[in-house]
Every structure is written in structure tokens, then in C-alpha cells.
Amino acid sequence: MSLLIAGSIATDHLMSFGGKFADSLVVDQLDKLSVSFLVDDLEIRRGGCAGNIAFGLGQLGLRPVLVGAAGEDFADYRSWLERHGVDTGSVRISEDKHTARFVCTTDTTMAQFASFYPGAMSESRLIELAPIAARVGEPTFVLIGPDDPEGMVRHTRECRQRGYAFVADPSQQLAFGEGEMIRELVDGAAYLFCNEYESHMIQQKTGWSAEDVLARVGTQVVTLGKDGVRVVAEDAEEIVVGAVPGVRAVEPTGVGDAFRSGFLAALEWGLAHERAAQVGCVLAAYVVEQVGTQEYTFTRPQFVERLATAYGDDAAADVRHHLV
């Protein structure tokens, strides 16, 4: 059995400008805008939702299978993921496109100029899941995260066709997708991940009520930011797990991806939803305390201790023997 993590693979190029963009803009000449800014620094971070989730699973001792498309420039990122427990053998390498890239410059007021280049990500629609399952074994779950929209739809349809249990995680694509596509991505999922705002967006765009959504998925997992997470399912008592206390929040990017890693790891270990949410919240706490989505580290004893402090000794006991 295996976990297939399908979604975006990207690098983030983050720059800082020591002044204010507004000081260089002439309001009545914006139609002729042509400006250049001398930046103070450049940070290149590994990212993409699938890359982040797979990294988190590797940190917890699993061997997830990354499914996505990247460019020839993926070599260093591939080596990083492999060193951290991720199977990258099913990543499609484009012959003529670079790995997806987010380029962003931020000034002292937190204003930003940013661009996103999808690049090789568009080729994820060419990836078939069956050969991957033949290589690594029948998947426990296939997580279908934000990616090329056609690729997301193809993976979802193949999961239904072949009987693979899938996890719907449309995330950023909800803002751009129409109701028909979102219904296609959600219907029949074993789990649906979203935040509270996205939960309402799903209802609005699909025309489904909250009850309609639950009737079409096994379980809905709704992250609530600093308030933790809510897990709901038909004919089951709602579960609410608070966030880890005492977190020193630095940067929120990638926190949701880390939560998904922890939740899926606990499911793979055979733990119940409450424990899965707790493991997810602890892993998310490590991410929010760092800049960068894959810069966190911990030892197994440190993770168990933090879990015990946040959620009690019973939670730690249930997880300890899985973190070998």
C-alpha cells in the first residue's frame, strides 16, 4: 500500500525591496508603467503543494510517492526530497518547460509584485496513475491537490474508474474553477480538505448545501487557522481539535500542507480522526514557526513530546511507536 501525492511542484523566488513601491509610481502614468527595483536579497525556496505534503510525510517516516510534472531544473529539488524520504520516481520531467515558479518582490510595507509561471505543471494532465500503482502498489489514498486543472480532473476520474480512494484538496484552484469542475473534483472523495472560507466557496460554486457536500464525500476536514480544525462526516459526531498552544508564528505559507501531511500519516498508521487532526496540528506548528515550507526539523522524541504537551499522554502513546 502507498500514498500517492498528486499536485503542484514549484520553487519560490522571494526578494525584498528596502523602500516603498508607491514612491516609484506615478498614478496618472500607470498605463505606461515601466519600473525596476534594486532588491536587497534573494531566497529560493522549495515548494508546491504536492512537494510540501510529500516532504511532511517523509519527515514522519513514511515513503510517499510524489506525482506531478517538473522541468530539467528539478534535479536539486529531487535530491532534497529523496534525502527526506520521498519517492520521486513518478515525477514527469518536461523536455521543454521549467519547473513551475513563483517570483515575488516585497517592499517594506508588505506590498508585493509577483508572477507565477506554471511551466511544466501543465503536463500533469499527461500522467496516468495506473502505471504508478503497478510500480509501488495499490494506493491507500491518492491525494489530488491544486495543479493543472485538466490534470486534477483526469486523476479524479481515474481514481473513480479504478476504485482508488482519493482525497480532494482543490485549494487554490477553487478561486478559478467553475462549479462543474469543482463538483467533478469533490464528488466521491473519501476525504475533502479545505479551510473555512473554501468550504463556503465550494457550496456557492457547486450549488450544494453543507449537507449535500457531506452526502458526496466520506469526511470533510476543515482547517480553522489559529482555532484548529473541524472534522465532520455524516452520521458521526463532529470533532473539533484546537491548535497547538504556545506557537511562535513567523510565516503561514505551507501550514495547511503540513497539516495534511500529519493527518494522512495518522490515517496510514490506522489512527482515528481525532488523533489524525492532532498529529496534523503539531506538524503545522513546526511550519508556521519557520520561513519556508520545508525548512523545519525535529527529532522523533521532540515531536512526541510536543504532541503530549498539546494533547496529552494518551495521544503521545498512540503515536510514539509509529515514529520509528
Stockholm file with secondary structure:
# STOCKHOLM 1.0

chainA/1-324         MSLLIAGSIATDHLMSFGGKFADSLVVDQLDKLSVSFLVDDLEIRRGGCAGNIAFGLGQLGLRPVLVGAAGEDFADYRSWLERHGVDTGSVRISEDKHTARFVCTTDTTMAQFASFYPGAMSESRLIELAPIAARVGEPTFVLIGPDDPEGMVRHTRECRQRGYAFVADPSQQLAFGEGEMIRELVDGAAYLFCNEYESHMIQQKTGWSAEDVLARVGTQVVTLGKDGVRVVAEDAEEIVVGAVPGVRAVEPTGVGDAFRSGFLAALEWGLAHERAAQVGCVLAAYVVEQVGTQEYTFTRPQFVERLATAYGDDAAADVRHHLV
#=GR chainA/1-324 SS CEEEEESCCEEEEEEECSSCGGGGCCGGGGGGCCCCCCCSEEEEEEECHHHHHHHHHHHTTCCCEEECEECGGGHHHHHHHHHTTCBCTTCEECSSCCCEEEEEEECTTSCEEEEEECGGGGGGGGCCSHHHHHHHCSEEEEEECSCCHHHHHHHHHHHHHHTCCEEECCGGGGGTCCHHHHHHHHTTCSEEEEEHHHHHHHHHHHCCCHHHHHHHSSEEEEECGGGCEEEECTTSCCEEECCCTTCCCCCCTTHHHHHHHHHHHHHHTTCCHHHHHHHHHHHHHHHHTSSSTTCCCCCHHHHHHHHHHHHCHHHHHHHHTTCC
#=GC SS_cons         CEEEEESCCEEEEEEECSSCGGGGCCGGGGGGCCCCCCCSEEEEEEECHHHHHHHHHHHTTCCCEEECEECGGGHHHHHHHHHTTCBCTTCEECSSCCCEEEEEEECTTSCEEEEEECGGGGGGGGCCSHHHHHHHCSEEEEEECSCCHHHHHHHHHHHHHHTCCEEECCGGGGGTCCHHHHHHHHTTCSEEEEEHHHHHHHHHHHCCCHHHHHHHSSEEEEECGGGCEEEECTTSCCEEECCCTTCCCCCCTTHHHHHHHHHHHHHHTTCCHHHHHHHHHHHHHHHHTSSSTTCCCCCHHHHHHHHHHHHCHHHHHHHHTTCC
//
